[in-house]
Amino acid sequence: MPRGDLVCEAKIAQKIVCVYSWLMPKAAISVASLPSPVQISLEVLGGHLRLGRKRRKESLRAWALRMDVSVPTLAAMEKGDPRVSMGVYATALWLLGRDGALRDLAAPEHDAQALAQEILAIEKRGSRRSE
């Protein structure tokens, strides 16, 4: 094989690798540095979702079809894999009739830390006015 052909093949291989790496998403850095309480919560949620599926006597395959995901994705979700999209978790909650709970997770009225900060700021303003 002439040297020119080898160089050409090498360039083509390089372009293929470049395109492949561009198309294939990389795992988020945040997944690698996930706090352990968050990972535990995802594992508990996944376990609850698995139990909900099993209580309905649904197979992994049937449930995955209903969710429009692959069986491996569903299995990963049921293990609490943080790489599974939030949409997949939300769809599983919807199938269990629990999607309403998702809306309330970060509702402002449940944000005790923000409320405490607001009260502290009001108290500081009040003490400055009374001086």
Secondary structure, 3 states (H helix, E strand, C coil): CCHHHHHHHHHHHHHHHHHHHHHCCCCCHHHHCCCHHHHHHHHHHHHHHHHHHHHCCCCHHHHHHHHCCCHHHHHHHHCCCCCCCHHHHHHHHHHCCCHHHHHHCCCHHHCHHHHHHHHHHHHHHHHHHHC
